[in-house]
Amino acid sequence: MTFQRARSEEQREIRRQAILDTAAAMLDEMPVADVSLNELSRRVGLAKSNVLRYFESREAVLLELLDDFMRSWLASLAGELAAVDPGESAERRSEQLAEILSRTLASRVALCDLISAQGGVLEQNVSVDVVRRHKRALLADLATMVELVSGAVPELGQGAQLVCLQATIMAGALSTYCSPTPEVLAVYEAEPDLAALQFDLRESLRVAIVTAILGALPRP
C-alpha cells in the first residue's frame, strides 16, 4: 500500500484509519511488545516520519487502539448480558455476569494484551494531550461498563464501579500470566508436576471476577 500526499481532512482521516487498521492486524499476529514503528510504517506504506504526522509515537497508536477495542467489546457486551436471568438470586446473577465477562474478555486477546501494557508501557512516550484524551475515553467506557454491570446485578450499587475496574485490570494481569512462552510450555510438558502452575485465562478470570462481585455485594 502506497499513499499519495494527503491534501484534505478526509484524506488525512483515511491515512490515520489505515495506520490504526494496520496496527490492529499486527496485534493479531504478535504481542504488543513486538509491534514496532518501523514495521508498522513498512506495512502501511508510509515513511516513519509520515506516520508520526498522524500519531506522535507507537504508544499513541496503541493507546487509541485500546480505546477502540474497549468500545467494541462494550458494544458486544450489551447483547451478551441479556442472558443474565433477572429472576435468579443476586448470587446466581453474579455468577452469570462473571461467566460472560470472563468469556468475552478472554476471547479478545489483543484487548487484554493492551490493557496489560497500558500503565507500564503505553502511557510512556506520549504527551499530556494524548494521555488526557485516552483517560477521558476510558472514563466514558467505564461509565458504560458500570451501567451494563449494574443492570445485571443492581444490588452492587456503588460497588459496581470497583468491580468493573477490577475486572479489566485482572484481564490484563492474568492474560500475561496465562500466556507462557514456548520455553515455559516445554518445561510444563516435560515435567507434568510443574503444570499445576499453568492457568487457563478464561477460568482464572471467571473465578477472580465472581470473587470481586460477591465481595462487593452488600451483606444481609
Secondary structure as UniProt FT lines:
FT   HELIX           9..27
FT   TURN            28..29
FT   HELIX           32..34
FT   HELIX           37..44
FT   HELIX           48..54
FT   HELIX           58..80
FT   HELIX           81..83
FT   TURN            86..87
FT   HELIX           90..106
FT   HELIX           109..117
FT   HELIX           118..122
FT   HELIX           128..152
FT   HELIX           154..156
FT   TURN            157..158
FT   HELIX           159..177
FT   HELIX           182..190
FT   HELIX           192..197
FT   HELIX           201..216
//
